[in-house]
Amino acid sequence: METGVLPSDSDEIRVRKAVLVLSTTLMASLACVWVVTYASLGLWLPAAIPFVYQLASLVSIWTFSRTRRYVLFRDSQLFMSLMLPFALQWSLGGFETSSAVCIWALTSPLGALLFMDARRSLPWFVAFGGLVAVSAAIDPALADGAVDMPNAAVVTFFALNILGTSATAYALLTYFVRERERAHRALEAEQAKSERLLLNVLPKPVAARLKEHEGIIADDYPAATVLFADIVGFTQLSERLSAADLVSLLDRIFASWDALAASYRVEKIKTIGDAYMAAAGVPVPRDDHAEVIAEMALAMRPEVARCSADLGVPLEVRIGIDSGPVVAGVIGSAKFIYDLWGDTVNTASRMESHASPGTIQVTERAHDRLRHRFELSRRGSIDVKGKGPMTSYVLIGPRAGNAPRGSSGDQDMEASRTGLHQG
């Protein structure tokens, strides 16, 4: 039911409007029983009261559909639901003769609870209780002038009043609960989607801290390893490819590297143009941060070679690695980014920019951590901007008998590559 619904309405308001229209339609339809029965018995005033409710309800729904004035529609329905059952009971001569028809007025405070909130529904329930007390006080006087109702009709209407109000309340509550559950499921789906998007931007431990409103997130890591990778000749290549082909190429390469990062449990930090940055030892410290970055770097080159062969485009990658202390944290308020800072980051970037195409260049301190498990060749001293002469090494591969520990995930990697090629 979309009667009276505004485009700006929340799911909660949409549900409340739908339930109100449903309840009004249901109660106006059920009122036909009372109108026909009382009219057939010649009780024209008791028949007129539910008939007036029917007409007023139809006018209210029509007016609501045109004006969309929800508060007016809601309050008028609550008022009529509260007053008219008592008026009908009084016109018939009290509780017994009317079969306690005033029980229908209970739908008013119940409706207020559904359509407003617990605090604002309380006055409606108090009013209902007050009218019940008044009816009890004047019942002896009303009984003296009670209409002549067949006993069978009184008993039948007792059953109808109890069953009708119970069924109406149950139907409305069931509909409301189901709609709330549907809205809750939709909200959970949106929250899960937002969670996935957040985890695409931030590491899981960092995202968890951010959701707890921790404030500024900044941490010192005394030992981490940073990797920078860059596609050689990409600027010249970009001049020959269309925008779609260029983005598709980068997406394929970076997606394969992302799969490697996931396989080796390395944290991808960001991409900048055709450059790729990853780190190990952040945000969760680990003793093998240098070794696992070296293993990933060695696996990155075959991925580029595979893309180059599949696409028929000459591609090479150069990689730079450094180990040391870093500062990590989250910056931004509208668009978050998890980033690293410090001399280790700058030096790893310099290692990449000074590396020869197709090679993995590492610093001396990274070499000291890797030399026991990996073959490295001394490149010699290079002049690094801002740091002067630095001794660097080229990572060749694992030493004999030291197979990469990531090799246990080869099947997962192959499946990941297959999915990438199919995509």
C-alpha positions, 0 to 999 in steps of 0.5 A: 500500500502506497497511499499517502506515501512521500518519496522522502518517507523512511521505511519506518514511516512507510510501514506506519502509513500502510498499517494505518490505511490497512487498519482503517479499511479493515475496521470500516469493512467489519462495521458493515456487520453492525450496521446491517444487524442494527438496521434490521432490528430497527435500531437506527441510531445504533446503526447510524454510529458505525455507518458514520464511521464508515463514511468518515473513514472513506473520506479520511482515506481519500483526503489522505491520498490527496493531501498526504497529511499523515498526522491529521489522518492518524489522529482523526482515526484514533479519535473515532476509534476511541469515541464511537464504540463508547457512543454505540454502547451508550446508545444501546443501553450499557455493557450488557445490551451492547455486548461490551462493544466498547472493547473496540475502543482498545484499538485506539491506544494500540494504534497510537502505540504502533503509529506514534511511540510508547510515550505518546500512546499513553494518553490514549490509553488513559483516555480509554481507561477513563471512558471505561470508568465513566461507562461503568459509572453510568451503566445502571442509568443506561440500563433503565433505557436499554433497547430490546435486544434478542438474547441470541443477538447479545451473545452473538455480538459478545463473540463478535466483539471479542473475536473482532477486536482480537483478530484486528489487533493480531492482524495489525501487529502481525503485518507491522512486525513482518514489515519491520522484519523486512525493513530490518533485513534490508537494513542488515543487507545495507549494513553488510554492504557498507561493511564490505565497502569499508573493509575494501578501504581499511584493514579489518582491525582498523575498521573495527576500531573506527566503528567504535569511535576511537578517534584518531587512529595512529600507531607506531610499528618498530618493524615492518616491511614496505613494498612499492611496485611500478609498471615500466613504461606505463606512461608511453603505453597509456598514450597508445591505449584507449581509456577503457583498455588502460583501466582494464589492464591496470585492473587486471594486474592490480587484481592479480596482485590483490589476490597475492596480497590476500594469499600471503596475508600482506596488507595492500595500502593503496595504488597511485596511478600505475604504482602499487604499495603494500606492507607486512607487519601492519596493522598486525605485527608479525616476525616474518614481515620481510620474508613474506613481502619478498615472497609476494614480490617474487610472485608478482613478476610472473603475474605481470608476465602472464598478463603481458602474454595474454594481452600481447602488450609488453609489460615489465615491473620494477619493485622496491623494498625496505624494512624498518619502523613506520607510522600507520594511521587513518586520515580523512573524514569523508573518504578514509584512507589507511596510509603509512609514513616514515623513512622506511616508506620513502626509502622503499619508494626510492628503491623502486624508482631506482630499480632496473626494469624487471628487478626487485631492489632492496635496502641493506637492512632488508637484505640483512633480514632476507639473506638467510633464506633468499639469494640476493646480489649486491648491486652496489652503491646508488645515489638516492635523492634526499639520502645520498649514497646507499648500498642496495641489493637485487632479490633473486629468489629463495635459497635452495631448500627454502621453498616459499611458504606461500607455495601452500596456497598455490591452488588458491592462487590458481583458482584466483587467477582463473577467476580473473581471466574469466572476468 
